[in-house]
Amino acid sequence: MATIRVTKQFKFEMAHALWNYDGPCKNIHGHSYTLFVTVKGEPIRDKNNSKYGMVVDFGDLKKIVENSIIKITDHAVFLSKDAPHEKLAAIKEMFDRCEIVDFQPTCENLAVYFAGKIKNDLPGNVTLHSLKLHETPTSYAEWYAEDNL
């Protein structure tokens, strides 16, 4: 038996603003995010199973992440519920994809949020090991399951 980690990369465009922040990121701005999702498990050993030899089918992992993360985030703006977001969200011509969240939408908090959305949708034979969320090519946050037991 061998535990294997497999990773799939995703890209999406998303905007956010940091409420009450003391720098330029208090303004609405966007990023080209890159998300690495790593799951772990044992490769399927049943030769009659169409997924024989796989921890998870990359296509299945893609569907899970696209449904739980990408469809919500791509070309959306994320704002904290603490910000006066009502006026922006009312401008449907510009903000029809406005997500109001219970946290400051930093890269760190988004990684935690994404982990919560993904881990419950995974098949029973795999677990979420980690996420790496690049906000820029040189800046990222990481979430590890072992740190969040």
N, C-alpha and C positions, 0 to 999 in steps of 0.2 A: 504494500500500500504506500502511496505517495501523495502528499498534499501538494497541489500545484496552484500557483497564482496566475491568473490571466488578466490582461488589461486591454481595455478598448478606449480609444480616444474620440472625443466629440468636440465640435466647434459650434459656437453660437455667438450672436451679437446681442448685447444687452446694455441698457442704460441704467444708471442709478444716481442718486444724490444722497449725501450724508448729512442728515439733519443736525444742526447745531455744531457742525465741525468747524475748526478754526483754520481751514486751508481751502484751496481751490476746489476740492472734491465736494464742497457743499453745493456746488452748482450741478445741474443735471448734465451728465456726460456719459459717453458710451465706451465700451471695451469690446474687443474681439476676444472672447473667452475661449480657453481650451480646457476641457475637463477630461481627466484620466480616471477611469473607474476600474478598480482592481478587485476581483472576487477570488475566493479560494475554495478549493474542494478537491475531491479525488476524481480522477477521470473515470467515466462510466466503464465498467468491466464486462457488462453484458453484451456479447457479440451480436445478439439479436436486436439490440437497441439501435435505432438509427443514429443516435448520438454517441455511439461506442467510441471510446478513447478521448472524449471531450469532458472537460469540467463543466462547461456551459457552451452552447452554440453561440458564436459571436453575433449571429443574426438575432437570436432571442435576447441577448443582452442589449443589443441596439434598440430593439422594440421597447424594452423596459425603460431605458434611459430616455428615449425619444418621447414616450408617453408621459413619464413622470417629471421630466426636466425640460427637455428642448421645446416641446409644444407650449410650455408656460413661459419660458424665458426668452426665446428668440424674438428679437425686435420688440421686447417689452421694456418698460421702465419700472424699476423696483424702488419703492419709497417706504420709509418707516411710517407706521400708523401714528407716531408722535409728531410727524411733520404736518403742516397744514395742506394736505394733499387734495382736499375736496375740490378746490378750484381747478387744479390741473386735470384730475380725473373727469371733471365735467366737460372738458374740451375734447369731445370724441373725435374731432377731425385730426387731432394730434396725439391723443393719449387713450386710444381704445384698448391698448394693451398695457394697462397700468396695474401693477400688482402691489397691493398694500400689505406689508408684512409686520409681524409683531417684534421685529428686531431691526437694528441698524444694518442696512444691506452692504456690509463690508465683505471683502473676499473671504475672510475668516468665518463670518456668520453664514454666508451663502454656502460654504462647504459643509457646515453642520446641517443646514436646512436640506441640501441635496442628499446628504447621507440618509437622513430620516425618510426622505421620499423613496429612495432606491431600495433600501435594505428590506423593506416589507414586501416588495414585489418580486424578489428573487426566488427561483425555484428552491425547494427544500434541501437539495443536496449541495447548495453553495451558500457562502456567506460573504457579505461585503467586508473586504479586508481594508481598503483605503480609497481615498479620493485625493486627487491633486487638482486644484483649480488655479489655472494661470489667468490672472487679470490682465497682465501684460507679458511680453516674452521673457521679462526678467524678474517678475514678481508673482508669487503664488502662495497659496495656503494649502496645508495638507491636513487631512483627517484620517486617523487610524482607529479601527475598531478596538484594538487592544488598549488604547488610551481612554476609551469611552465605555467601559463595561459598567 
